[in-house]
């Protein structure tokens, strides 16, 4: 019964968060598609050139850059100090996306390493707890639900700080890049940045929601496993 109550509470929390977040994934995708701006930004320098300039601008002369044209996700990898740029050539958001990853590369190294190591430990620990529960090695499921909850809170706290910091600063860095290189008229730059602001307003909410909801789902799944196997 205690697991059912826990699941019910968490489901209510998920629904409540979804309602109060007031964002729609479809709206985010629609904002990210602007054929006029896509064509304008397509004439900008290559992703590699943009990234090189931005890294130099933020004082980073050590991070490596590579393009992954088969990938849909750009990211900064602290483990090998590399920015991996996805296939974003055809979207006007690419300048801000690259700026976002460049900002990740200069964030506090202790926090970046902690996030990398802790995230992997969390995944491994969660899988181990699930397996031990299925094979009835673990008897006290509620205790381990509490452990997962604590680990999830730490994960969310660190990851959300890193992501929100980069998201909020990226539009300023992207704007400075476009202005310094006079890539288009000031009017066009203002239009692009205004669209970035709309995206970021929804993007911050979406990031927080999905990071937190992902952890809540982990707890719900484990509670269901406890109902079945304990």
N, C-alpha and C positions, 0 to 999 in steps of 0.2 A: 504493500500500500504506500509506503514511504517513497518508493521509486516513482509510482504513478503521480503522486502529489508533486514531486520534484519536476517530472516531465511536464505536467500541466502548468506549473509556475513558469518554467522556461519557455514554453510555447507562448504563453501570454506575454512574456517579456519580449520575445521576438516580434510578435504582432504589434505590440505597443511601440517598439523601436521603429518598426517599418512605417507606422502611421505618423509618429512625431518627427521622423527624419524628413518627411515631405519631399522626397526625391523619386524620380522615375528613371529607371535605367534606359528606357526608350528615349526619354528626353535628352539624356547625356549623349547617346549615340547620334541623335538628330543634330545636336549642337556641334558635334565633332565632324559633321558632314556639311561642308559649305563649298560648292563647286567653284564659286567665284574666288574665294580666298585660297582654295586648294591650288587653283591655276596660278594665282599670284605668287604664292610661296614656293611653288614648284620651280620657279625661276631663280630662287635663292641658291647660294652655294650648296655643295653636297653635304650630306649628314656628317661625314668625317671632317670636312673643313669647318663646319659650324662647331662641332665638338672640340676640335683642336683649339679654335679661337676662344671658346668659352672656358676651357680648362686653363688656358694661359691667363685669361682674364681673372679667374678666381685664384690664381697663384699655384696651380697644380701642374707640375712638369714631370710627373712620374706615372700617372694612370695611362694604361694602354686602351686603345680603341679598336673595336671590330664591329663589322656589320653582319647581322644574321638575317639574310633576306627571306629565310623560310620561317622566321619567328614572328609572332605577333606581339611580343612583349619586350620592351626595352628595360634594361636593368643594370645596376652597378653591382659587381661582384667583389666584395672585400677580400675574399680568399686569394684571388689572383690579381687584385687591383686592376680590374678591367671593366670598361663600359661596353656593354653589348647593345647595339642599336638594331631594333627590329625593322621590318619592312614598312617604313612610315613615309616613304618618298612622296606619296600622293595625298598627304593630308597637311593642312595648314598648321596643325598642332605640333608639327615635328620640331620646331624651334624650341617651344616650351618643354616638350618631352625630353629633348637632349639637355636643356638647361637643368631640368629636374634631376637627371642622372649625374650631371656634373656637380650639382650641389650635394648629392649623396656622397660623392667622392671626397668631399672636404669636411664632412661631418665628423664629429668626435670619434676617433678611431676605437677608443675603448667601448663606446656604445655600439658601433658598427660590428666589432668583433663579438661583443656580448650577444647582440641580436643574432648573428650568424651561428655561433656555437650553441646558444640557448635554444634557438628554433629547432636545430637538429636533435638536441637532447630531448626536447619536448616531444617531438615526433616519435623518437625511438622509445621513450618512456611510455607514451600513450599506447603504442602498439604492444609493448611488453605487458602493460597492465591488462589490456584487452585479452591477450593470449592467456595470461595467468588466470584470468577470470573464467574464460571459456573452459579451461582445463581444471577448474575448481581448485586451483592453488590458492587463489584469493577467496576469502570467505566474507570479509567485511567490505561490501561494495560501497556503502555510504562513505566510509573513511576515504576510499580511493577516489570517489567522486569529489570529495573535498580537496584532495591532493591535486586532481586535474583542474579544478576550479582555481586554486591558488596559482598553479603554473600558467593557466590561461590568462589570468589577470596580469601577471608579470609580462607575458608575451605581448598582450594587447597594449600595455603601457609603453613599452619600449618601441614597438613597431609603429604605433600610431604617432608617437612623437617624431620619429625619423621621417615618416611619410608626410605628415602635415607640414613640418618645417620646410621640406623640399618643395612641396606643392605651393605654399604661400610665397616663397621667395622666387620661384622659377619665372613667374610672369614679369617680374622686375628685371631679372637677368636677361630674359628673352627680348624685352623691350629695349634695353640698353644696347644689346647686340645689333638689333635692326637699325637703331638710330645712329650708332657709331659707324656702321658700314654703309649707311644711306642706301639700304636695299630697296626702298620704295619711298613714296611720299609720306610725310608726317601724318597726313590724314588717313592713309591706308594703315599705317602702323597703329594709330589710335583705334581703328576699326578692329584690327586683329587682336589687340590687347583687350578690347572690350569683350570680344568673344571668349578670350582666355578667362576673363573674370567670371563670365557666366558659367563656363565649364568648371572652374575651380570652386565656385559656390556650391554646385551640385556634387563635384568630385570629392570635396572634403567630407561631406555628409555620407556619400556612398562608401568612401574608404573606411570611415569610422564604423559604419553599419556592417559592412562585409567582414571587416577584421573581427568585430565583436560577435556577430552572428555565427561566424565560422567556429569560434570557440564554444559558443552555446550549443551548437549542433553536436560538437564532440561530446559534450556532457550528456546530451539527450541520448545519443547513440550508445554511450557507455551504460547509462541507466537502463536502457532497453535490454542490453546484453546481460546486465545484472538480474533483471526480471526473468530472463530465459534460463540462465545458467546457475544462479545462486538460489 
